[in-house]
Amino acid sequence: MEISATITSFLTHVRVEKGLSPNTVAAYRRDMMKFDEFARKRKLLLEAVTRDILMEFLASLYRQKLESRTVARHLVTLRNFFRFAQSQDYIPVDPSFNLESPKIRRSLPGYLRLDEVELLLSQPDEQTPLGMRDRAMLEVLYSTGLRVSELVSLRVMDLDTGVGCVRCIGKGDKERIVPIGKKALNLVDRYLREARPKLVGKGKQALATTLFINRRGSPISRVGVWKILSAYGRQAGLRVGSTPHMLRHSFATHLLERGADLRSVQLMLGHSDISTTQIYTHVVEERLKQIYKAHHPRA
């Protein structure tokens, strides 16, 4: 059986029957397209794929200088794919069974210093509708630590200005409530009153209640946010590349530096496992070591 046909069936299965999120399905598609390309070059059919071939594919990913975390994600996708293929009797044996995951080296997340965050947030021109939107958007990202996918999915009704919190839908369609600062709320309020109506356009009605929209009045995309943030980072001359996740890392790091407990940060970030949040404690530890070495007379 052709691998491409099985991939199509697999993606339909995870989207319709398992109900996975569009982002997860898209990630599965990207991973499987890469494997399909690998198999096509070797003219492989589905039943000809063996454990050794899968190991060769993973090795090819390492040769492309991909990180161990990315390679491990590809393996998870392959396991789900071949488990599905076996359940449908497309293959008699699952070649990915007992295939070991690569050891993941946990790198410390990059983050911005407080002065760098302030510099970044000051870049949008608030005299224009787009600049007003961008300033509100960046403030919300830093004030809440939301993922970019959560930010672009926000609706106007998800903000509770009275309580000072925002409702978002995170990974696995899990809902959580995150506190949001007064500065961010005030900027969002101004954006809603002065900028958003101009972006929607006179005589037009927004097709959705999406909070942040683009210049055409449509919901802003994840890629759009990445491009906007990257451009402001270059404009500010930051030492590191500016991304939505960089602001998320900065949000968590700054909270911990100022005494927030790990469990609270975990809840605000929407991590299902506290071990994911614990990596930020290493960032704080490294920061403390640097301060000690720089200022202690006996360091």
Long-range contacts (C-beta under 8 A, 24 or more apart in sequence): 1-45, 1-46, 1-47, 1-90, 2-45, 2-46, 3-35, 3-36, 3-39, 3-40, 3-44, 3-45, 3-46, 3-49, 4-36, 6-46, 6-81, 6-85, 6-90, 7-32, 7-33, 7-36, 7-81, 9-84, 9-88, 10-80, 10-81, 10-84, 10-85, 13-84, 14-80, 14-84, 21-171, 21-172, 21-173, 23-149, 27-73, 27-77, 28-77, 28-80, 28-81, 31-73, 31-74, 31-77, 31-78, 32-77, 32-81, 34-61, 34-74, 35-74, 35-78, 35-81, 46-85, 46-90, 46-91, 47-90, 47-91, 47-92, 49-82, 49-91, 49-95, 50-95, 51-95, 51-96, 51-97, 51-99, 53-95, 54-78, 54-95, 54-96, 54-99, 55-99, 58-102, 68-102, 68-103, 68-104, 68-105, 69-104, 71-102, 72-101, 72-102, 72-104, 75-99, 75-101, 75-102, 76-101, 106-279, 108-279, 108-282, 108-283, 108-286, 109-245, 109-249, 109-253, 109-279, 109-280, 109-283, 110-240, 110-246, 110-249, 111-246, 111-249, 111-250, 111-252, 111-253, 111-254, 111-283, 112-238, 112-240, 112-242, 112-246, 112-247, 112-250, 114-254, 116-236, 116-238, 116-239, 117-142, 117-247, 117-250, 117-254, 119-236, 119-238, 120-232, 120-233, 120-236, 120-238, 120-242, 122-236, 123-232, 123-235, 123-236, 124-232, 129-194, 129-195, 129-196, 129-198, 129-199, 130-195, 130-199, 130-215, 132-187, 132-190, 132-191, 132-194, 132-195, 133-191, 133-195, 133-196, 133-199, 133-212, 133-213, 134-228, 134-232, 135-187, 135-191, 136-184, 136-187, 136-188, 136-190, 136-191, 136-195, 136-212, 137-212, 137-220, 137-225, 137-228, 138-229, 138-232, 138-247, 139-181, 139-183, 139-184, 139-187, 139-188, 140-166, 140-180, 140-184, 140-188, 141-244, 141-247, 141-248, 141-251, 142-184, 142-247, 142-250, 142-251, 143-180, 143-181, 143-183, 143-184, 143-251, 144-168, 144-178, 144-179, 144-180, 144-184, 144-251, 144-268, 145-178, 145-247, 145-248, 145-251, 145-252, 145-268, 145-269, 146-178, 146-248, 147-171, 147-244, 147-245, 147-248, 147-270, 148-222, 148-225, 148-226, 148-244, 148-245, 149-222, 150-270, 151-212, 151-225, 151-244, 152-210, 152-212, 152-219, 152-220, 152-221, 152-222, 152-224, 152-225, 153-210, 154-210, 154-211, 154-212, 155-208, 155-209, 155-210, 155-211, 156-192, 156-209, 156-210, 156-211, 157-209, 158-211, 159-185, 159-188, 159-211, 161-185, 161-189, 168-270, 170-270, 171-270, 171-272, 172-272, 174-270, 174-272, 176-267, 176-268, 176-270, 178-268, 179-268, 249-280, 249-283, 252-277, 252-280, 253-280, 253-283, 253-284, 253-287, 256-280, 256-281, 256-283, 256-284, 257-284, 257-287
